[in-house]
Amino acid sequence: NHDSYLKKYMESGVKKMIGTEREVEARRVDGSTFPCILGMSEVDNGDSRQFVGFVKDITDQKKKLHLAESERDASDALLYNILPEHIANRLKED
């Protein structure tokens, strides 16, 4: 849980999540999930520490990546269907 992580960090000073970003599945209020980047930073105000978390929805980026991969696969299939395999392989290397 988040509170125990922060407590351990405050006691040990060992950062596991603070200052990093992770790609995780998040859950909306309606129960649906979405891919996101999760991050946490620490702000030291001298006499107190504050922690700031952020969530960035990357659904659109994931959709675009999936589309690009699908287009690449379709292009590869076409390449291998119209050319001899050794020529198609050489074109793929370049």
ZAGUVO-908477 format. One record per residue (C-alpha): x, y, z. Coordinates in pm, 1 decimal, always signed. Example, Ala and Ser with C-alpha at 12.3 -4.5 7.8 and 13.67 -1.06 7.14 Angstrom:
+1230.0 / -450.0 / +780.0
+1367.0 / -106.0 / +714.0
//
This chain:
+0.0 / +0.0 / +0.0
+110.8 / +356.1 / -64.6
+133.1 / +466.6 / +297.7
+363.3 / +180.8 / +394.9
+588.0 / +252.1 / +94.2
+623.5 / +617.9 / +196.0
+684.1 / +521.1 / +558.9
+961.5 / +277.9 / +456.3
+1113.7 / +541.5 / +230.8
+1108.8 / +803.8 / +506.7
+1280.0 / +559.0 / +743.5
+1539.5 / +416.0 / +503.0
+1585.9 / +682.2 / +234.1
+1578.5 / +407.5 / -30.7
+1384.7 / +523.5 / -338.5
+1209.4 / +254.5 / -535.9
+938.9 / +454.7 / -711.5
+1018.4 / +817.8 / -634.6
+1179.8 / +989.4 / -931.8
+1084.5 / +713.5 / -1173.7
+802.4 / +640.3 / -1412.9
+627.5 / +310.7 / -1477.9
+378.2 / +192.8 / -1733.5
+83.4 / +34.4 / -1554.4
-285.5 / -41.3 / -1603.5
-504.8 / +205.7 / -1414.3
-870.9 / +170.3 / -1325.3
-1131.7 / +438.3 / -1390.0
-1419.3 / +509.2 / -1151.3
-1647.7 / +308.7 / -1383.0
-1421.0 / +3.8 / -1346.2
-1269.3 / +12.1 / -1695.8
-892.1 / +0.9 / -1726.8
-648.1 / +199.3 / -1937.6
-270.5 / +205.9 / -1992.5
-89.8 / +490.8 / -1822.6
+243.6 / +622.8 / -1707.3
+257.8 / +650.5 / -1329.3
+517.7 / +865.6 / -1158.2
+600.3 / +1016.1 / -822.6
+828.9 / +1299.1 / -717.0
+936.3 / +1439.3 / -384.9
+940.2 / +1807.3 / -294.1
+1151.5 / +1906.0 / +4.6
+1040.3 / +2238.7 / +154.3
+1313.7 / +2243.7 / +414.5
+1095.8 / +2167.0 / +716.1
+857.4 / +1927.4 / +540.6
+839.9 / +1685.8 / +250.9
+558.9 / +1656.7 / +3.3
+500.5 / +1390.3 / -255.5
+346.4 / +1453.4 / -593.3
+204.5 / +1175.0 / -807.1
+92.2 / +1187.5 / -1166.2
-96.7 / +963.4 / -1405.1
-71.8 / +1011.6 / -1782.5
-323.0 / +825.5 / -1998.7
-135.8 / +668.9 / -2292.1
-434.5 / +501.6 / -2458.1
-391.9 / +703.0 / -2779.9
-18.5 / +631.2 / -2801.5
-84.5 / +258.5 / -2752.0
-351.9 / +260.6 / -3024.8
-114.5 / +436.7 / -3266.2
+165.3 / +191.1 / -3186.4
-69.7 / -103.8 / -3241.7
-185.7 / +45.3 / -3573.2
+174.9 / +100.6 / -3687.3
+263.6 / -259.1 / -3595.9
-41.1 / -389.3 / -3784.5
+52.1 / -182.7 / -4090.2
+409.9 / -310.1 / -4074.1
+286.8 / -670.0 / -4052.1
+54.8 / -615.3 / -4351.2
+339.1 / -456.8 / -4546.1
+568.6 / -750.4 / -4463.4
+301.3 / -999.0 / -4572.3
+258.8 / -816.7 / -4903.4
+635.7 / -801.1 / -4954.2
+674.6 / -1175.6 / -4899.2
+373.6 / -1252.5 / -5122.1
+500.0 / -1063.5 / -5426.8
+876.4 / -1119.7 / -5407.3
+1096.7 / -1425.1 / -5371.7
+1183.6 / -1482.0 / -5005.8
+1557.9 / -1412.8 / -5043.0
+1487.5 / -1074.1 / -5204.9
+1221.2 / -983.8 / -4948.2
+1463.6 / -1075.1 / -4667.8
+1732.9 / -855.4 / -4819.0
+1493.7 / -561.0 / -4846.2
+1391.8 / -611.6 / -4483.4
+1759.0 / -597.1 / -4375.7
+1811.4 / -261.4 / -4546.0
//
